């Protein structure tokens, strides 16, 4: 099997998952258009089931595998949105979900994962601890690992968000997405470059977690080491698989300050009256920080999710 999906795999994913996911709206804001000087469309994955785009990829992974492979359930390590997404997809399919979560995960995300009926194992908040704990869990249960982003079916599922945005809102000059592990960005780039070859795909990343930016510039994978950002969904490193798509199909990666992330998040809350998490605000932060030239252009932004710990708001 090929390691990276193409647009036909994203179309196939869409057929599989469309009855389970929300086709989220593409919203605009006259005041944000006025502030940015652009025609901006927000693909609202904060309205997706589990409150994030992650449900698309998890759903495709769970429903693409044959029943006999699924009987022992699925497993993953995740600090939040992917954990909830996999737990819900497994619940819908009627199989077990085994989730390894760092003890430091936000309370709202722990509650969500438990609420979907997953079996949670907590670990220390390091990648090594997460991977070692998951290995023990899969060894004991026989469950199939569904990686949060380094997975063919997950990437194909994430690509359906950009596909819908282009189908619903037409052509774009620029499409912006946040980048953490690169699953959303890879899927977005595959869909966009197939449907709109002239549209620029630009990734946005916190300056305090800029491994994708540095990797893209160096043309070699540089892992994330001790990232520090309010955008807790963007702390992970790229994989070889997602990095190969990014090098092939993404036009640029820009970084943004924490101050701009908070400013963008607040602007979306205040002007659009919708809740987004910090990671979602990173693309708009890039525009507000003049990292992307958008004047008089039509711009699409993937709002990745809306799972915010209301006890820890940054404003």
C-alpha positions as CSV (number, residue, x, y, z in Angstrom):
1,X,0.0,0.0,0.0
2,X,1.2,3.5,-0.8
3,X,2.4,5.5,2.3
4,X,0.7,8.8,1.4
5,X,-2.9,9.3,0.2
6,X,-3.8,11.1,-3.0
7,X,-7.0,13.0,-3.7
8,X,-8.9,9.8,-4.7
9,X,-8.2,8.5,-1.2
10,X,-9.7,11.7,0.3
11,X,-12.8,11.3,-1.9
12,X,-13.1,7.7,-0.7
13,X,-12.7,8.8,2.9
14,X,-15.5,11.4,2.4
15,X,-17.9,8.7,1.2
16,X,-17.1,6.5,4.2
17,X,-17.4,9.2,6.9
18,X,-20.0,11.6,5.6
19,X,-22.9,9.9,7.4
20,X,-21.0,10.2,10.8
21,X,-19.4,13.7,10.6
22,X,-20.9,17.2,10.5
23,X,-20.4,19.1,7.2
24,X,-19.3,22.2,9.1
25,X,-20.1,25.7,7.9
26,X,-17.8,28.2,6.2
27,X,-18.4,31.4,8.1
28,X,-17.3,35.0,7.2
29,X,-17.0,38.1,9.3
30,X,-17.4,41.6,7.8
31,X,-15.3,43.1,10.6
32,X,-12.5,40.6,10.3
33,X,-12.5,41.2,6.5
34,X,-12.3,45.0,7.2
35,X,-9.4,44.5,9.6
36,X,-7.4,42.2,7.3
37,X,-8.3,43.7,4.0
38,X,-9.1,40.3,2.7
39,X,-12.2,38.1,2.0
40,X,-11.7,35.4,4.7
41,X,-13.7,32.2,5.0
42,X,-13.4,30.2,8.2
43,X,-14.0,26.4,7.9
44,X,-15.5,25.8,11.4
45,X,-14.2,22.5,12.6
46,X,-14.9,23.8,16.1
47,X,-18.4,22.7,15.3
48,X,-17.3,19.2,14.3
49,X,-18.2,16.2,16.5
50,X,-15.8,16.1,19.5
51,X,-15.2,19.8,18.8
52,X,-12.3,19.3,16.3
53,X,-11.3,18.2,12.8
54,X,-9.7,15.1,14.4
55,X,-13.0,13.3,14.2
56,X,-12.7,13.1,10.4
57,X,-9.4,11.2,10.4
58,X,-10.2,9.0,13.4
59,X,-13.6,8.1,11.8
60,X,-12.0,7.2,8.5
61,X,-9.3,5.1,10.2
62,X,-11.9,3.2,12.3
63,X,-14.4,2.6,9.5
64,X,-11.7,1.8,6.8
65,X,-10.4,-1.3,8.6
66,X,-12.1,-4.7,8.2
67,X,-14.2,-6.0,11.0
68,X,-11.8,-8.9,11.9
69,X,-8.9,-6.4,12.4
70,X,-11.1,-4.3,14.6
71,X,-12.4,-6.8,17.1
72,X,-9.7,-6.2,19.7
73,X,-10.3,-2.4,19.4
74,X,-8.1,0.6,18.7
75,X,-5.5,2.4,20.7
76,X,-3.6,5.7,20.6
77,X,-1.7,8.2,22.7
78,X,-3.1,11.7,22.6
79,X,-3.3,14.7,24.9
80,X,-6.8,15.6,23.8
81,X,-8.7,16.0,20.5
82,X,-7.5,12.8,18.7
83,X,-8.2,10.8,21.9
84,X,-11.8,12.0,22.0
85,X,-12.2,11.5,18.3
86,X,-10.9,8.0,18.3
87,X,-13.0,7.2,21.4
88,X,-16.2,8.4,19.7
89,X,-15.5,6.7,16.4
90,X,-14.8,3.4,18.2
91,X,-18.0,3.8,20.2
92,X,-20.1,4.3,17.0
93,X,-18.5,1.2,15.5
94,X,-19.0,-0.8,18.7
95,X,-15.4,-1.5,19.5
96,X,-13.1,-0.7,22.5
97,X,-10.8,2.4,22.5
98,X,-7.7,2.3,24.6
99,X,-6.3,5.8,25.1
100,X,-2.9,6.8,26.7
101,X,-3.1,10.4,27.9
102,X,-0.5,12.5,29.7
103,X,-1.5,13.3,33.3
104,X,-1.2,17.0,32.4
105,X,-3.9,16.9,29.7
106,X,-6.6,19.5,30.3
107,X,-9.5,18.4,32.5
108,X,-12.1,19.1,29.7
109,X,-10.3,16.7,27.4
110,X,-9.9,14.0,30.0
111,X,-13.7,14.3,30.8
112,X,-14.6,14.2,27.1
113,X,-12.5,11.0,26.4
114,X,-14.0,9.3,29.5
115,X,-17.4,10.4,28.4
116,X,-17.1,8.6,25.1
117,X,-16.4,5.3,27.0
118,X,-12.7,4.9,26.3
119,X,-10.4,3.0,28.6
120,X,-7.8,5.6,29.7
121,X,-4.2,4.9,30.9
122,X,-2.4,8.0,32.2
123,X,1.3,8.5,31.8
124,X,4.0,11.2,32.3
125,X,3.9,14.1,29.8
126,X,6.8,13.0,27.6
127,X,6.8,11.5,24.1
128,X,8.9,8.6,25.4
129,X,6.4,7.8,28.2
130,X,3.5,8.1,25.9
131,X,5.0,5.7,23.4
132,X,6.2,3.2,26.0
133,X,2.8,3.2,27.7
134,X,1.0,2.7,24.5
135,X,3.3,-0.2,23.6
136,X,2.4,-1.9,26.9
137,X,-1.4,-1.3,26.3
138,X,-1.3,-2.7,22.7
139,X,0.8,-5.6,23.8
140,X,-1.7,-6.5,26.5
141,X,-4.9,-5.8,24.6
142,X,-4.0,-6.6,20.9
143,X,-5.7,-3.3,19.9
144,X,-4.6,-1.7,16.6
145,X,-2.7,1.6,17.0
146,X,-4.3,4.6,15.2
147,X,-1.6,7.3,15.3
148,X,-2.9,10.9,15.7
149,X,-1.4,12.0,12.3
150,X,1.2,9.4,11.1
151,X,-1.5,7.3,9.5
152,X,-2.7,7.0,5.9
153,X,-6.4,6.9,6.7
154,X,-6.2,9.7,9.3
155,X,-4.5,12.0,6.7
156,X,-7.1,11.1,4.1
157,X,-9.9,11.9,6.5
158,X,-8.4,15.3,7.5
159,X,-8.3,16.2,3.9
160,X,-12.1,16.2,3.7
161,X,-12.3,19.5,5.6
162,X,-10.5,21.5,2.8
163,X,-12.4,19.5,0.1
164,X,-15.7,20.7,1.7
165,X,-14.5,24.3,2.1
166,X,-13.6,24.5,-1.6
167,X,-16.9,22.8,-2.7
168,X,-18.9,25.2,-0.5
169,X,-17.1,28.5,-0.9
170,X,-15.4,28.2,-4.4
171,X,-11.9,29.2,-5.4
172,X,-9.3,30.7,-3.1
173,X,-6.0,32.5,-3.5
174,X,-4.6,31.2,-0.2
175,X,-5.5,28.5,2.2
176,X,-4.1,28.6,5.8
177,X,-4.0,25.8,8.3
178,X,-2.2,25.3,11.6
179,X,0.6,22.7,11.8
180,X,1.5,20.4,14.7
181,X,2.0,16.8,13.6
182,X,1.0,17.7,10.1
183,X,-2.0,15.4,9.5
184,X,-4.5,18.3,8.9
185,X,-1.9,20.2,6.9
186,X,-1.0,17.2,4.7
187,X,-4.7,16.4,4.0
188,X,-5.4,20.1,3.4
189,X,-2.5,20.4,0.9
190,X,-3.5,17.3,-1.0
191,X,-7.1,18.4,-1.4
192,X,-6.2,22.0,-2.2
193,X,-3.5,21.4,-4.8
194,X,-5.8,18.9,-6.6
195,X,-8.8,21.1,-6.7
196,X,-7.1,24.5,-6.9
197,X,-3.5,24.0,-8.3
198,X,-2.9,27.8,-8.2
199,X,-4.0,28.3,-4.6
200,X,-1.1,28.8,-2.1
201,X,-1.2,26.5,0.9
202,X,0.5,28.2,3.9
203,X,1.1,26.5,7.2
204,X,1.1,28.5,10.5
205,X,2.9,27.6,13.6
206,X,3.6,29.1,17.1
207,X,7.2,30.6,17.3
208,X,7.6,28.7,20.6
209,X,7.0,25.3,18.8
210,X,8.5,26.0,15.4
211,X,9.9,22.6,14.4
212,X,7.9,22.4,11.2
213,X,9.1,25.9,10.2
214,X,12.7,24.9,10.8
215,X,12.3,21.5,9.1
216,X,10.8,23.1,6.1
217,X,13.6,25.6,5.8
218,X,16.3,23.0,6.3
219,X,14.5,20.4,4.0
220,X,15.2,17.8,6.7
221,X,13.1,16.7,9.7
222,X,14.0,18.5,12.9
223,X,12.1,17.1,15.9
224,X,10.3,19.3,18.4
225,X,12.2,19.7,21.6
226,X,10.6,21.3,24.7
227,X,8.0,23.4,22.8
228,X,6.3,26.2,24.7
229,X,3.0,27.6,23.5
230,X,-0.5,28.3,24.5
231,X,-1.6,26.4,21.4
232,X,-1.4,23.0,23.1
233,X,-2.7,21.2,20.0
234,X,0.5,22.1,18.1
235,X,3.2,20.6,20.4
236,X,3.9,17.5,18.4
237,X,6.7,16.9,15.8
238,X,6.0,16.1,12.1
239,X,6.4,12.5,11.0
240,X,8.4,11.4,7.9
241,X,5.0,10.7,6.2
242,X,3.5,14.2,6.8
243,X,6.8,15.9,6.2
244,X,7.1,14.3,2.7
245,X,3.6,15.7,1.8
246,X,4.5,19.2,3.3
247,X,7.7,19.4,1.3
248,X,5.9,18.4,-1.9
249,X,2.7,20.4,-1.6
250,X,3.0,23.3,0.9
251,X,4.1,26.7,-0.3
252,X,5.4,28.2,2.9
253,X,5.4,27.9,6.7
254,X,5.3,31.0,8.9
255,X,5.5,31.4,12.7
256,X,3.5,33.7,15.0
257,X,4.0,35.1,18.5
258,X,1.9,34.1,21.6
259,X,0.6,37.6,21.8
260,X,-0.8,37.4,18.3
261,X,-2.4,34.0,19.0
262,X,-4.2,35.4,22.0
263,X,-5.2,38.5,20.0
264,X,-6.6,36.4,17.1
265,X,-8.4,34.0,19.4
266,X,-10.1,36.9,21.2
267,X,-11.0,38.6,17.9
268,X,-12.7,35.4,16.7
269,X,-14.6,35.1,20.0
270,X,-15.7,38.7,20.0
271,X,-16.5,39.4,16.4
272,X,-17.7,35.9,15.2
273,X,-19.3,34.9,18.5
274,X,-17.8,31.4,18.2
275,X,-15.5,29.5,20.6
276,X,-12.1,28.4,19.2
277,X,-9.1,27.0,21.0
278,X,-5.7,28.7,20.7
279,X,-4.4,26.3,18.0
280,X,-7.4,27.4,15.8
281,X,-6.4,31.0,16.1
282,X,-2.8,30.5,14.8
283,X,-3.7,31.1,11.0
284,X,-5.5,34.4,11.7
285,X,-2.6,35.3,14.0
286,X,-0.3,35.0,11.0
287,X,-2.5,37.5,9.1
288,X,-2.7,39.9,12.0
289,X,1.0,39.7,12.4
290,X,1.6,40.5,8.7
291,X,3.3,37.1,8.2
292,X,1.1,36.4,5.1
293,X,0.2,39.0,2.5
294,X,-3.6,38.8,2.1
295,X,-4.7,42.2,0.9
296,X,-7.5,42.0,-1.7
297,X,-7.2,38.2,-1.7
298,X,-9.8,35.4,-1.0
299,X,-8.4,33.4,1.9
300,X,-9.6,30.1,3.5
301,X,-8.7,29.3,7.1
302,X,-9.3,25.9,8.7
303,X,-10.4,26.5,12.3
304,X,-9.1,23.3,13.8
305,X,-11.2,23.0,17.0
306,X,-13.0,24.6,19.9
307,X,-12.1,22.6,23.0
308,X,-11.1,25.3,25.5
309,X,-10.5,24.8,29.2
310,X,-12.6,27.7,30.4
311,X,-10.8,27.8,33.7
312,X,-7.6,28.7,31.9
313,X,-8.6,31.4,29.4
314,X,-5.7,33.5,28.2
315,X,-7.8,36.7,28.3
